């Protein structure tokens, strides 16, 4: 049995048992979505968000598309991982010396991770063009924004949950200033979260249809005794649209610049009405994983750029599926 390492396990994780006849290693929550349209008076759509479990509650940062159509970041909370309350005041950042930083026009697709005693938020931010921003907080009240460490255009930052050989590691996807028609996964390292280098190409789009246009990192990597398990997204074109699905990649624990395996198949693809219909149809976009006991995993994902949904699996099922369906890379 594979083990998840260096993680906080939620005892009462929201979880449903795998339904009979299920084919893929991931299955959906029967009452999706967990955050529907118009969750409060400021936010019209909340999706592609991330949180952690801390002190008896789920707390994190949510992409909130406001009624003017612009996306920005809001704090949200839940007691059970199923019912969420989102704040109506957007997050305002301060500099390292405590001075207010002007709000950017838009911010989106955050990831959240706890490293030692600090929570880090990583998101796509407007700095002339899109780039990765990082902020830190102790209490989800004061958010200290670090200097930009990456030039535009780049997005989909996913920070590893601990230092490896004394360095931080980040997965990224170079992009352009639009709905990028290309995308590969890179990894970079840093000693201080400000200056990033040693960039390595990890994964290109594959010959498989589901990830043939672009690939990108999803939630924070999961450390297991077999390596870093990374849920990724892959994009393909159909006759009149693009389709976002989710897949898997495994990296070496001691040297995450080494790819050990990539899954040939997707693990989740748009099928349900809430995934095929919405602001951007045919999108599943995982950005958060919460581990429970006995290897259980709750995967939160954005559906059609409209709602937040939930799916379930176990670390054993993901690794077994990955091994049974290896891709060439």
Phi, psi and omega in degrees: 000127179291149181242138170274133185248152171052048181226158172267123184261129181274120183294315183257046179301134174298127187200136172241144180290155182297129180289153178297141178082003179294136184260312182279164185280002181235141177225152189272152171295135186291343183245025175304152357277161178272338169231114180269192178293152173052057183291339172204187188285351181252328188253125178271325180216135178233123184196176179048056187235172184209151182203174178231168174256121185211129176053044173081011177214159172269125182219141182184203187237132187241139170284117178244116176275116185279176184286353170267002177091350183275140177268142172209187190248138180225148172281141176221158183220157174206144176273333188236001181076007181236331181238120189243145172242124181254137178292156181262351176258126180296160176289131173247132187260154173239159177280176181296339176262014172086007181273141179299141177253132179304140178295140173278161184296320177212155177211144185201168174053059181284153164240151182228135179214145174258125175238117187058243184252018185232142175262136179242137177248131179236129183207170175271124188232156178272113175224084193068298169233185185287137173211173180273132175245153178228136173225159178234152179209153174256337192224004184059026173242312177253123182244116182263116182271128179276159175301147179301131181256353180233143174285156169293155359254126182200147182205190179055052175281132178225111187270132178295147189280005174202164174288148176236118184053042175081006183231149170280149176232144182224134170269141182217168173223108173303149187212196169234199184263016181226202177279085193313131177263023175207166176171130177229158180264125174248162172231139180227161179231163183204148175269342188223006182070005181249319182249117186245138180203199183050049184288131179234136172283124180260312190211131175259163171305148187259174174285347178287140188301321189293336182230033186277345182261311178201159175226153179204161180285147177257240181293175175303135179304145181259122179277124175236170178287354177255356180138183178277114179271121185241121171277127183242168168247149177228148187234140174226165172260140163248198188293334184220017186193174169254155181231127176258125175236175180241144180220198186222149173215145179238129181244155179296137183295320185270338179218086185290001172282353180259122177272123180269325183198152173226140181278134181290330185251160169285159175253345179203133179218156183299123179221318182282160184302320181289348176261333182262349182230132179159198184299317173233097187297155172066052179226127160239129190220088182290137179224358184208135174230130177245122180274142174244192180286156176059034175078007181291146179226134171253119183255121177259135185216152173279139180241119176055032181051037186224315186227168174253130183235173187225139175223165185232155172192189171227159180296326178296317181295320180294313181293322178296318179294322178298315180293325182282343184226063183284145176253156170280140181213000000 
